[in-house]
């Protein structure tokens, strides 16, 4: 999204695949996926987009699939649209002509396609660069059951990355079944 704010005057032709918010005096041609002429914006020239929202002032033709004229806006010029919404308080001088399909400039369509390709390439590159850490590799658990399973516990240092770890022996059951001792692991250094 491109936002150029108040106290700026621009002149020329601006083409963008994306959203342009204008809160300045702009003289020329705007072509974008979405154009918003903000409450502080003034466009003298033409605008072509998939969607145009006017809150400020436009003097010149508008070509868009969807046009929304907000209350308080002023439009002096013809509007070619597929759908139009005119809110109470909006002022429009000119003709509004409905078309089933609005032909957007080829330059915009090419730029949008290129932007979509670029986004796709970036997403693919990000997916390729992300390799989840599988974590440590432990041997698969052996089937064991009952109290005899403790005798199958691995000897000290037999797990990858665990060399030097001392496995404490289980404490003798001297406590009531509702409490337990925490037996810390000690690393031999």
Backbone as a printed PyTorch tensor [residue, N CA C, xyz], in Angstrom:
tensor([[[  0.8470,  -1.1690,   0.0000],
         [  0.0000,   0.0000,   0.0000],
         [  0.8920,   1.2310,   0.0000]],

        [[  0.5650,   2.1650,  -0.8390],
         [  1.2880,   3.4280,  -0.9130],
         [  0.4220,   4.5050,  -0.2960]],

        [[  0.9580,   5.2150,   0.6600],
         [  0.2500,   6.3250,   1.2810],
         [  1.1420,   7.5510,   1.2230]],

        [[  0.6420,   8.5890,   0.5820],
         [  1.3280,   9.8850,   0.5640],
         [  0.3660,  10.8360,   1.2460]],

        [[  0.8410,  11.5010,   2.2970],
         [ -0.0930,  12.2420,   3.1310],
         [ -0.1410,  13.7150,   2.7750]],

        [[ -0.9180,  14.4450,   3.5610],
         [ -1.2530,  15.8410,   3.3060],
         [ -0.0190,  16.7270,   3.1320]],

        [[ -0.2520,  17.9460,   2.6760],
         [  0.7770,  18.9550,   2.4230],
         [  1.7390,  18.5430,   1.3180]],

        [[  1.3000,  17.6500,   0.4440],
         [  2.1270,  17.2190,  -0.6840],
         [  1.3110,  17.3790,  -1.9520]],

        [[  1.9710,  17.8220,  -3.0140],
         [  1.3260,  17.8990,  -4.3190],
         [  2.1090,  17.0100,  -5.2710]],

        [[  1.3850,  16.1370,  -5.9560],
         [  2.0110,  15.2200,  -6.9050],
         [  1.4310,  15.4250,  -8.2890]],

        [[  2.2670,  15.1820,  -9.2900],
         [  1.8220,  15.2890, -10.6750],
         [  2.4440,  14.1450, -11.4490]],

        [[  1.6410,  13.5110, -12.3070],
         [  2.1880,  12.4620, -13.1530],
         [  1.2490,  11.2960, -13.3070]],

        [[  1.8600,  10.1450, -13.5510],
         [  1.1070,   8.9090, -13.7670],
         [  1.6420,   7.8750, -12.7900]],

        [[  0.7340,   7.2610, -12.0310],
         [  1.1190,   6.2750, -11.0380],
         [  0.3660,   4.9840, -11.3210]],

        [[  1.1220,   3.8950, -11.5150],
         [  0.5400,   2.5830, -11.7650],
         [  1.0510,   1.6570, -10.6720]],

        [[  0.1220,   0.9600,  -9.9930],
         [  0.5270,   0.0950,  -8.8800],
         [ -0.3740,  -1.1300,  -8.8040]],

        [[  0.2530,  -2.2870,  -8.5830],
         [ -0.5060,  -3.5030,  -8.2800],
         [ -0.6540,  -3.5100,  -6.7720]],

        [[ -1.7940,  -3.1240,  -6.2970],
         [ -2.0130,  -3.0060,  -4.8610],
         [ -2.9310,  -1.8330,  -4.5900]],

        [[ -2.8440,  -1.3270,  -3.3820],
         [ -3.7410,  -0.2660,  -2.9210],
         [ -2.9990,   1.0530,  -2.8250]],

        [[ -3.6270,   2.0940,  -3.3470],
         [ -3.0950,   3.4540,  -3.2360],
         [ -4.1000,   4.2740,  -2.4410]],

        [[ -3.6200,   4.9180,  -1.3820],
         [ -4.4560,   5.8290,  -0.6030],
         [ -3.9260,   7.2330,  -0.8390]],

        [[ -4.7900,   8.1130,  -1.3300],
         [ -4.3770,   9.4720,  -1.6850],
         [ -5.0310,  10.4590,  -0.7310]],

        [[ -4.2010,  11.1570,   0.0240],
         [ -4.6670,  12.2350,   0.8910],
         [ -3.8950,  13.5050,   0.5550]],

        [[ -3.6390,  13.7050,  -0.7350],
         [ -2.8650,  14.8390,  -1.2330],
         [ -3.5590,  15.4060,  -2.4620]],

        [[ -2.9840,  16.4440,  -2.9910],
         [ -3.4030,  16.9870,  -4.2720],
         [ -2.6290,  16.2180,  -5.3400]],

        [[ -3.3460,  15.4850,  -6.1880],
         [ -2.7000,  14.7060,  -7.2370],
         [ -3.2730,  15.1290,  -8.5720]],

        [[ -2.3790,  15.4900,  -9.4790],
         [ -2.7870,  15.8720, -10.8270],
         [ -2.1860,  14.8630, -11.7920]],

        [[ -3.0530,  14.1250, -12.4830],
         [ -2.5510,  13.1410, -13.4320],
         [ -3.4320,  11.9140, -13.4920]],

        [[ -2.7920,  10.7520, -13.6840],
         [ -3.5170,   9.4990, -13.8720],
         [ -3.1210,   8.4930, -12.7900]],

        [[ -4.1300,   7.9160, -12.1570],
         [ -3.9050,   6.8620, -11.1680],
         [ -4.4530,   5.5520, -11.7240]],

        [[ -3.6370,   4.5020, -11.6860],
         [ -4.0550,   3.1670, -12.1040],
         [ -3.5580,   2.2130, -11.0350]],

        [[ -4.4840,   1.4680, -10.4090],
         [ -4.0880,   0.5480,  -9.3470],
         [ -5.1740,  -0.4950,  -9.1450]],

        [[ -4.8520,  -1.5020,  -8.3350],
         [ -5.8550,  -2.5130,  -8.0010],
         [ -6.9840,  -1.8690,  -7.2050]],

        [[ -6.6160,  -1.0780,  -6.1930],
         [ -7.5880,  -0.3450,  -5.3810],
         [ -7.0760,   1.0760,  -5.1850]],

        [[ -7.9750,   2.0220,  -5.3640],
         [ -7.6350,   3.4360,  -5.1470],
         [ -8.6080,   4.0020,  -4.1210]],

        [[ -8.0510,   4.6480,  -3.1020],
         [ -8.8640,   5.3490,  -2.1100],
         [ -8.4650,   6.8190,  -2.1610]],

        [[ -9.4110,   7.6600,  -2.5070],
         [ -9.1940,   9.1030,  -2.4230],
         [ -9.7190,   9.4930,  -1.0440]],

        [[ -8.7890,   9.6880,  -0.1200],
         [ -9.1530,   9.9450,   1.2740],
         [ -9.8330,  11.2830,   1.4560]],

        [[-10.2940,  11.5650,   2.6670],
         [-11.0040,  12.8120,   2.9390],
         [-10.1720,  14.0570,   2.6500]],

        [[ -8.8530,  13.9440,   2.7410],
         [ -7.9770,  15.0780,   2.4420],
         [ -7.4090,  15.0080,   1.0320]],

        [[ -7.9210,  14.0970,   0.2100],
         [ -7.3710,  13.9020,  -1.1320],
         [ -8.1440,  14.6430,  -2.2000]],

        [[ -7.3910,  15.0840,  -3.2120],
         [ -7.9890,  15.7610,  -4.3650],
         [ -7.2960,  15.2490,  -5.6130]],

        [[ -8.0600,  14.6450,  -6.5070],
         [ -7.5210,  14.1430,  -7.7720],
         [ -8.1130,  14.9470,  -8.9050]],

        [[ -7.2500,  15.5440,  -9.6870],
         [ -7.6820,  16.1460, -10.9390],
         [ -6.9810,  15.3570, -12.0400]],

        [[ -7.7600,  14.5620, -12.7390],
         [ -7.2260,  13.6410, -13.7330],
         [ -8.1150,  12.4220, -13.7810]],

        [[ -7.5430,  11.2870, -14.1590],
         [ -8.3500,  10.0750, -14.2950],
         [ -7.9060,   9.0100, -13.3110]],

        [[ -8.8480,   8.0890, -13.0270],
         [ -8.5550,   6.9820, -12.1230],
         [ -9.1480,   5.7070, -12.7090]],

        [[ -8.3560,   4.6220, -12.7080],
         [ -8.8210,   3.3190, -13.1890],
         [ -8.3510,   2.2670, -12.1990]],

        [[ -9.2910,   1.4020, -11.7630],
         [ -8.9540,   0.3870, -10.7750],
         [-10.0540,  -0.6660, -10.7220]],

        [[ -9.7660,  -1.7350, -10.0010],
         [-10.8180,  -2.7210,  -9.7280],
         [-11.8430,  -2.1050,  -8.7770]],

        [[-11.3410,  -1.3670,  -7.7770],
         [-12.2150,  -0.7180,  -6.8010],
         [-11.7090,   0.6920,  -6.5380]],

        [[-12.6400,   1.6370,  -6.5320],
         [-12.3010,   3.0180,  -6.1990],
         [-13.2700,   3.4950,  -5.1260]],

        [[-12.6870,   4.0310,  -4.0580],
         [-13.4720,   4.5940,  -2.9640],
         [-13.1220,   6.0740,  -2.8880]],

        [[-14.1420,   6.9130,  -2.9520],
         [-13.9080,   8.3580,  -2.9280],
         [-14.5110,   8.9330,  -1.6550]],

        [[-13.6330,   9.5310,  -0.8570],
         [-14.0670,  10.2640,   0.3370],
         [-13.7870,  11.7550,   0.1620]],

        [[-12.8270,  12.0900,  -0.7100],
         [-12.4280,  13.4690,  -0.9620],
         [-13.0590,  13.9880,  -2.2440]],

        [[-12.2060,  14.5550,  -3.1350],
         [-12.7100,  15.1640,  -4.3690],
         [-11.9960,  14.6010,  -5.5890]],

        [[-12.7720,  14.4040,  -6.6550],
         [-12.2240,  13.9440,  -7.9320],
         [-12.8090,  14.8090,  -9.0330]],

        [[-11.9200,  15.3260,  -9.8740],
         [-12.3450,  16.0340, -11.0700],
         [-11.7380,  15.2840, -12.2470]],

        [[-12.5770,  14.5210, -12.9380],
         [-12.1090,  13.7130, -14.0530],
         [-12.8130,  12.3690, -14.0720]],

        [[-12.5820,  11.5830, -15.1180],
         [-13.2830,  10.3130, -15.2740],
         [-12.7750,   9.2250, -14.3220]],

        [[-13.7030,   8.3370, -13.9400],
         [-13.4060,   7.1870, -13.0910],
         [-13.8350,   5.9340, -13.8380]],

        [[-12.9560,   4.9270, -13.8880],
         [-13.2570,   3.6290, -14.5030],
         [-12.9220,   2.5600, -13.4670]],

        [[-13.9560,   1.8430, -12.9920],
         [-13.7080,   0.8080, -11.9860],
         [-14.8540,  -0.1930, -11.9590]],

        [[-14.5150,  -1.4120, -11.6000],
         [-15.5650,  -2.4290, -11.4460],
         [-16.4910,  -2.0410, -10.3010]],

        [[-15.9090,  -1.5820,  -9.1870],
         [-16.6940,  -1.1800,  -8.0260],
         [-16.3240,   0.2420,  -7.6440]],

        [[-17.3430,   1.0960,  -7.5280],
         [-17.1230,   2.4860,  -7.1330],
         [-17.9840,   2.7630,  -5.9070]],

        [[-17.3630,   3.3590,  -4.9040],
         [-18.0890,   3.7520,  -3.6960],
         [-17.8420,   5.2420,  -3.4760]],

        [[-18.9290,   6.0070,  -3.4800],
         [-18.8560,   7.4400,  -3.2000],
         [-19.3660,   7.6460,  -1.7750]],

        [[-18.4530,   8.0050,  -0.8900],
         [-18.7810,   8.1890,   0.5280],
         [-19.4570,   9.5460,   0.7460]],

        [[-20.2320,   9.6180,   1.8280],
         [-20.8950,  10.8730,   2.1680],
         [-19.8790,  11.9910,   2.3290]],

        [[-20.1500,  13.1370,   1.7190],
         [-19.2470,  14.2800,   1.8060],
         [-18.2740,  14.3840,   0.6490]],

        [[-18.1680,  13.3600,  -0.1810],
         [-17.2330,  13.4370,  -1.3140],
         [-17.8450,  14.2610,  -2.4420]],

        [[-16.9790,  14.7220,  -3.3610],
         [-17.4170,  15.4740,  -4.5320],
         [-16.7380,  14.8710,  -5.7480]],

        [[-17.5350,  14.4650,  -6.7350],
         [-16.9970,  13.9160,  -7.9850],
         [-17.5720,  14.7280,  -9.1330]],

        [[-16.6640,  15.2830,  -9.9480],
         [-17.0500,  16.0090, -11.1570],
         [-16.4290,  15.2680, -12.3280]],

        [[-17.2360,  14.4190, -12.9600],
         [-16.7340,  13.6420, -14.0870],
         [-17.5750,  12.4000, -14.2730]],

        [[-17.3830,  11.7470, -15.3970],
         [-18.1360,  10.5380, -15.7090],
         [-17.5610,   9.3410, -14.9610]],

        [[-18.4700,   8.4370, -14.5930],
         [-18.0600,   7.2290, -13.8870],
         [-18.5240,   6.0200, -14.6920]],

        [[-17.5690,   5.1880, -15.0980],
         [-17.8740,   3.9210, -15.7620],
         [-17.6540,   2.8310, -14.7240]],

        [[-18.6810,   2.0280, -14.4890],
         [-18.6200,   1.0770, -13.3810],
         [-19.4160,  -0.1810, -13.6980]],

        [[-19.1600,  -1.2530, -12.9270],
         [-20.0170,  -2.4350, -12.9380],
         [-21.0070,  -2.3200, -11.7790]],

        [[-20.5150,  -1.8290, -10.6270],
         [-21.4010,  -1.5450,  -9.4840],
         [-21.0020,  -0.1920,  -8.8950]],

        [[-21.9970,   0.5090,  -8.3940],
         [-21.7250,   1.8000,  -7.7610],
         [-22.5810,   1.9250,  -6.5020]],

        [[-21.9740,   2.5040,  -5.4690],
         [-22.6780,   2.8160,  -4.2250],
         [-22.5010,   4.3050,  -3.9850]],

        [[-23.6130,   4.9910,  -3.8520],
         [-23.5720,   6.4300,  -3.5760],
         [-24.2310,   6.6410,  -2.2230]],

        [[-23.4160,   7.0110,  -1.2440],
         [-23.9370,   7.2230,   0.1030],
         [-24.5970,   8.5980,   0.1960]],

        [[-25.5480,   8.7410,   1.1480],
         [-26.1730,  10.0580,   1.3480],
         [-25.1020,  11.1100,   1.6570]],

        [[-25.2430,  12.2580,   1.0330],
         [-24.2950,  13.3550,   1.2460],
         [-23.2020,  13.4110,   0.2020]],

        [[-23.0970,  12.3910,  -0.6440],
         [-22.1050,  12.4190,  -1.7350],
         [-22.6390,  13.2940,  -2.8600]],

        [[-21.7210,  14.0310,  -3.5080],
         [-22.1110,  14.8950,  -4.6200],
         [-21.4410,  14.3990,  -5.8850]],

        [[-22.2500,  14.2260,  -6.9460],
         [-21.7080,  13.7630,  -8.2190],
         [-22.2700,  14.6110,  -9.3470]],

        [[-21.3610,  15.1640, -10.1600],
         [-21.7450,  15.9110, -11.3420],
         [-21.1370,  15.1820, -12.5280]],

        [[-21.9560,  14.6600, -13.4020],
         [-21.4770,  13.8750, -14.5370],
         [-22.4040,  12.7020, -14.7580]],

        [[-21.9890,  11.8020, -15.6350],
         [-22.8110,  10.6340, -15.9480],
         [-22.2160,   9.3960, -15.2960]],

        [[-23.0970,   8.5100, -14.8380],
         [-22.6780,   7.2140, -14.3380],
         [-23.1910,   6.1730, -15.3260]],

        [[-22.2800,   5.4580, -15.9410],
         [-22.6520,   4.4570, -16.9360],
         [-22.2510,   3.0710, -16.4380]],

        [[-23.2320,   2.1600, -16.4090],
         [-22.9820,   0.8000, -15.9330],
         [-22.6070,  -0.0900, -17.1090]],

        [[-21.5500,  -0.8790, -16.8900],
         [-21.1040,  -1.8610, -17.8660],
         [-21.0010,  -3.2100, -17.1640]],

        [[-21.2810,  -4.2810, -17.8860],
         [-21.1780,  -5.6170, -17.2850],
         [-19.7380,  -5.9110, -16.8850]],

        [[-18.8010,  -5.4870, -17.7210],
         [-17.3760,  -5.7140, -17.4510],
         [-16.6300,  -4.4130, -17.7310]],

        [[-15.7660,  -4.0460, -16.8270],
         [-14.9240,  -2.8660, -17.0280],
         [-13.5570,  -3.3480, -17.4920]],

        [[-13.1270,  -2.8720, -18.6310],
         [-11.8170,  -3.2480, -19.1660],
         [-10.7440,  -2.4400, -18.4470]],

        [[ -9.9160,  -3.1420, -17.6960],
         [ -8.8210,  -2.4880, -16.9780],
         [ -7.6180,  -2.3560, -17.9000]],

        [[ -6.7640,  -1.3710, -17.6660],
         [ -5.5720,  -1.1960, -18.5010],
         [ -4.6930,  -2.4580, -18.4850]],

        [[ -4.1810,  -2.8380, -19.6430],
         [ -3.3320,  -4.0300, -19.7700],
         [ -2.1000,  -3.9210, -18.8730]],

        [[ -1.5910,  -2.7210, -18.7240],
         [ -0.4190,  -2.5020, -17.8740],
         [ -0.6920,  -2.9150, -16.4240]],

        [[ -1.9010,  -2.6190, -15.9310],
         [ -2.2730,  -3.0090, -14.5690],
         [ -2.3860,  -4.5340, -14.4660]],

        [[ -3.0240,  -5.1590, -15.4370],
         [ -3.1850,  -6.6160, -15.4090],
         [ -1.8280,  -7.3200, -15.4280]],

        [[ -0.8990,  -6.8150, -16.2340],
         [  0.4500,  -7.3960, -16.2860],
         [  1.1830,  -7.2000, -14.9600]],

        [[  1.0450,  -6.0320, -14.3800],
         [  1.7100,  -5.7310, -13.1190],
         [  1.1400,  -6.5850, -11.9830]],

        [[ -0.1740,  -6.7770, -11.9670],
         [ -0.7910,  -7.6390, -10.9480],
         [ -0.3350,  -9.0860, -11.1040]],

        [[ -0.2470,  -9.5690, -12.3430],
         [  0.2200, -10.9400, -12.5820],
         [  1.6680, -11.0960, -12.1200]],

        [[  2.4990, -10.1090, -12.4180],
         [  3.9000, -10.1590, -11.9810],
         [  3.9970, -10.1380, -10.4620]],

        [[  3.1830,  -9.3170,  -9.8200],
         [  3.1880,  -9.2510,  -8.3600],
         [  2.7460, -10.5840,  -7.7530]],

        [[  1.7500, -11.2230,  -8.3490],
         [  1.2940, -12.5300,  -7.8580],
         [  2.3940, -13.5790,  -8.0280]],

        [[  3.0810, -13.5570,  -9.1610],
         [  4.1980, -14.4870,  -9.3850],
         [  5.3160, -14.2430,  -8.3660]],

        [[  5.6180, -12.9750,  -8.1050],
         [  6.6680, -12.6400,  -7.1350],
         [  6.3010, -13.1210,  -5.7360]],

        [[  5.0430, -12.8990,  -5.3300],
         [  4.5950, -13.3650,  -4.0100],
         [  4.6880, -14.8820,  -3.9180]],

        [[  4.2940, -15.5700,  -4.9840],
         [  4.3520, -17.0340,  -5.0030],
         [  5.7930, -17.5210,  -4.8870]],

        [[  6.7090, -16.8840,  -5.6130],
         [  8.1210, -17.2700,  -5.5530],
         [  8.6900, -17.0420,  -4.1570]],

        [[  8.3140, -15.9550,  -3.5350],
         [  8.7930, -15.6580,  -2.1750],
         [  8.2630, -16.7030,  -1.1960]],

        [[  6.9790, -17.0420,  -1.3030],
         [  6.3970, -18.0490,  -0.4090],
         [  7.0740, -19.3970,  -0.5830]],

        [[  7.3460, -19.7770,  -1.8320],
         [  8.0260, -21.0550,  -2.0830],
         [  9.4340, -21.0430,  -1.5050]],

        [[ 10.1410, -19.9320,  -1.6700],
         [ 11.4970, -19.8290,  -1.1330],
         [ 11.4700, -19.9070,   0.3930]],

        [[ 10.4870, -19.2660,   1.0110],
         [ 10.3720, -19.3330,   2.4640],
         [ 10.0670, -20.7490,   2.9270]],

        [[  9.2230, -21.4510,   2.1940],
         [  8.9020, -22.8340,   2.5590],
         [ 10.1230, -23.7300,   2.4190]],

        [[ 10.9270, -23.5150,   1.3670],
         [ 12.1300, -24.3370,   1.1720],
         [ 13.1750, -24.0350,   2.2300]],

        [[ 13.2430, -22.7930,   2.6790],
         [ 14.2730, -22.4270,   3.6460],
         [ 13.9110, -22.8480,   5.0610]],

        [[ 12.6600, -23.1670,   5.3210],
         [ 12.2460, -23.5830,   6.6530],
         [ 12.3350, -25.1000,   6.7420]],

        [[ 13.2670, -25.5640,   7.5290],
         [ 13.4200, -26.9930,   7.7740],
         [ 13.2370, -27.1920,   9.2710]],

        [[ 12.1520, -27.8410,   9.6710],
         [ 11.9310, -28.0090,  11.1040],
         [ 13.0030, -28.8950,  11.7220]],

        [[ 13.3980, -28.5680,  12.9460],
         [ 14.3830, -29.3450,  13.6750],
         [ 13.7210, -30.6270,  14.1460]],

        [[ 14.2100, -31.7750,  13.6880],
         [ 13.5550, -33.0170,  14.0850],
         [ 13.8060, -33.3680,  15.5450]],

        [[ 14.7130, -32.6610,  16.2080],
         [ 15.0130, -32.9500,  17.6040],
         [ 15.9670, -34.1220,  17.6980]],

        [[ 16.2780, -34.5350,  18.9230],
         [ 17.2260, -35.6320,  19.0790],
         [ 16.6270, -36.9360,  18.5730]],

        [[ 17.4970, -37.8030,  18.1220],
         [ 17.0680, -39.0960,  17.6060],
         [ 17.2840, -40.1420,  18.6880]],

        [[ 16.2030, -40.6870,  19.1930],
         [ 16.2620, -41.7200,  20.2170],
         [ 15.8980, -43.0620,  19.6020]],

        [[ 16.4070, -44.1480,  20.1790],
         [ 15.9960, -45.4510,  19.6690],
         [ 14.5120, -45.6540,  19.9380]],

        [[ 13.8200, -46.4190,  19.0990],
         [ 12.3880, -46.6170,  19.3200],
         [ 12.1580, -47.3300,  20.6470]],

        [[ 11.0390, -47.0340,  21.3060],
         [ 10.7720, -47.6750,  22.5900],
         [ 10.5740, -49.1730,  22.4100]],

        [[ 11.0620, -49.9140,  23.3980],
         [ 10.8780, -51.3630,  23.3720],
         [  9.6060, -51.7020,  24.1100]],

        [[  8.9720, -52.7590,  23.6950],
         [  7.7650, -53.1950,  24.3720],
         [  8.1570, -53.7810,  25.7130]],

        [[  7.6440, -53.2200,  26.7600],
         [  7.9110, -53.7210,  28.0930],
         [  6.6670, -53.5430,  28.9210]],

        [[  6.4840, -54.3920,  29.8690],
         [  5.3070, -54.2650,  30.7120],
         [  5.6470, -54.7090,  32.1180]],

        [[  4.8620, -54.2770,  33.0350],
         [  5.0210, -54.6860,  34.4210],
         [  6.2530, -54.0920,  35.0710]],

        [[  6.5570, -54.5450,  36.2860],
         [  7.6840, -54.0260,  37.0460],
         [  9.0130, -54.4270,  36.4320]],

        [[  9.0380, -55.4980,  35.6440],
         [ 10.2780, -55.9340,  35.0120],
         [ 10.7560, -54.9760,  33.9490]],

        [[  9.9120, -53.9860,  33.5520],
         [ 10.2960, -53.0370,  32.5130],
         [ 11.4530, -52.1640,  32.9570]],

        [[ 11.6100, -51.9170,  34.2640],
         [ 12.6890, -51.0690,  34.7480],
         [ 14.0510, -51.6780,  34.4580]],

        [[ 14.1450, -52.9730,  34.4250],
         [ 15.4410, -53.5950,  34.1560],
         [ 15.8920, -53.3440,  32.7290]],

        [[ 14.9350, -52.9110,  31.8140],
         [ 15.2830, -52.6290,  30.4250],
         [ 15.6880, -51.1770,  30.2150]],

        [[ 15.8240, -50.3920,  31.2880],
         [ 16.2090, -48.9870,  31.1460],
         [ 17.5970, -48.9230,  30.5370]],

        [[ 17.8300, -47.9160,  29.6690],
         [ 19.1300, -47.8310,  28.9980],
         [ 20.2410, -47.5430,  29.9880]],

        [[ 21.4340, -48.0910,  29.7550],
         [ 22.5690, -47.7920,  30.6240],
         [ 23.0050, -46.3430,  30.4490]],

        [[ 23.7610, -45.8360,  31.4080],
         [ 24.2180, -44.4500,  31.3630],
         [ 24.9850, -44.1860,  30.0900]],

        [[ 24.6610, -43.0560,  29.4370],
         [ 25.3890, -42.6400,  28.2490],
         [ 24.9870, -43.3680,  26.9780]],

        [[ 23.9110, -44.1690,  26.9850],
         [ 23.5750, -44.9150,  25.7830],
         [ 22.6690, -44.1470,  24.8330]],

        [[ 22.0500, -43.0560,  25.2710],
         [ 21.2210, -42.2610,  24.3820],
         [ 22.0720, -41.2030,  23.7010]],

        [[ 21.7880, -40.9020,  22.4160],
         [ 22.5550, -39.8740,  21.7210],
         [ 22.4700, -38.5430,  22.4590]],

        [[ 23.5890, -37.9020,  22.6330],
         [ 23.6340, -36.6010,  23.2910],
         [ 23.5190, -36.6960,  24.8060]],

        [[ 23.5020, -37.8950,  25.3610],
         [ 23.3150, -38.0420,  26.8000],
         [ 24.5290, -38.6800,  27.4630]],

        [[ 25.6790, -38.6640,  26.7830],
         [ 26.8620, -39.2490,  27.3990],
         [ 27.2440, -38.4330,  28.6230]],

        [[ 27.6490, -39.1140,  29.6550],
         [ 28.0450, -38.4320,  30.8720],
         [ 26.9090, -38.2140,  31.8410]],

        [[ 25.6820, -38.6490,  31.5010],
         [ 24.5560, -38.4790,  32.4040],
         [ 24.4480, -39.7180,  33.2680]],

        [[ 24.3160, -39.5200,  34.5520],
         [ 24.1540, -40.6290,  35.4860],
         [ 22.6730, -40.8490,  35.7320]],

        [[ 22.2340, -42.0670,  35.5540],
         [ 20.8310, -42.4050,  35.7980],
         [ 20.7070, -42.8210,  37.2590]],

        [[ 19.9740, -42.0810,  38.0560],
         [ 19.8590, -42.4260,  39.4690],
         [ 19.0160, -43.6830,  39.6420]],

        [[ 19.3020, -44.3900,  40.6880],
         [ 18.4680, -45.5530,  40.9880],
         [ 17.1940, -45.0620,  41.6550]],

        [[ 16.1460, -45.8310,  41.5280],
         [ 14.8570, -45.4320,  42.0830],
         [ 14.9380, -45.4430,  43.5960]],

        [[ 14.3340, -44.4330,  44.2630],
         [ 14.3620, -44.3970,  45.7260],
         [ 13.5110, -45.5240,  46.3020]],

        [[ 13.8650, -45.9290,  47.4840],
         [ 13.0900, -46.9630,  48.1700],
         [ 11.7760, -46.3410,  48.6200]],

        [[ 10.6740, -47.0600,  48.4930],
         [  9.3730, -46.4890,  48.8640],
         [  9.2190, -46.3560,  50.3720]],

        [[  9.6710, -45.2070,  50.8830],
         [  9.5520, -44.9580,  52.3190],
         [  8.4860, -43.9150,  52.5950]],

        [[  7.9740, -43.2940,  51.5690],
         [  6.9830, -42.2330,  51.7230],
         [  5.5870, -42.7940,  51.4840]],

        [[  4.5800, -42.0250,  51.8790],
         [  3.2070, -42.4410,  51.6060],
         [  2.9480, -42.3230,  50.1130]],

        [[  1.9660, -43.0140,  49.5650],
         [  1.7000, -42.9640,  48.1300],
         [  1.2340, -41.6020,  47.6420]],

        [[  0.9110, -40.6720,  48.5240],
         [  0.4360, -39.3550,  48.1060],
         [  1.5570, -38.3340,  47.9800]],

        [[  2.7510, -38.6940,  48.2910],
         [  3.8620, -37.7600,  48.1370],
         [  4.9880, -38.4790,  47.4240]],

        [[  5.9180, -37.7110,  46.9100],
         [  7.0350, -38.3270,  46.1970],
         [  8.2490, -37.4350,  46.3250]],

        [[  9.4030, -38.0210,  46.2220],
         [ 10.6460, -37.2630,  46.2010],
         [ 11.0010, -36.9770,  44.7520]],

        [[ 11.5970, -35.8450,  44.4990],
         [ 12.1220, -35.5240,  43.1790],
         [ 13.5780, -35.9210,  43.1830]],

        [[ 13.9560, -36.7670,  42.2580],
         [ 15.3240, -37.2390,  42.1830],
         [ 16.0020, -36.5120,  41.0260]],

        [[ 16.9510, -35.6180,  41.3130],
         [ 17.5880, -34.8670,  40.2210],
         [ 18.5570, -35.7320,  39.4640]],

        [[ 18.7450, -35.4000,  38.2020],
         [ 19.7930, -36.0350,  37.3940],
         [ 21.0640, -35.2590,  37.6090]],

        [[ 22.1710, -35.9620,  37.7440],
         [ 23.4550, -35.3140,  37.9390],
         [ 24.3210, -35.5950,  36.7320]],

        [[ 25.0070, -34.5870,  36.2630],
         [ 25.8930, -34.7360,  35.1190],
         [ 27.3090, -34.9020,  35.6750]],

        [[ 27.9900, -35.9250,  35.2100],
         [ 29.3960, -36.1190,  35.6080],
         [ 30.2480, -35.1430,  34.8340]],

        [[ 31.0610, -34.4050,  35.5270],
         [ 31.9290, -33.4620,  34.8300],
         [ 33.3720, -33.7290,  35.1120]]])
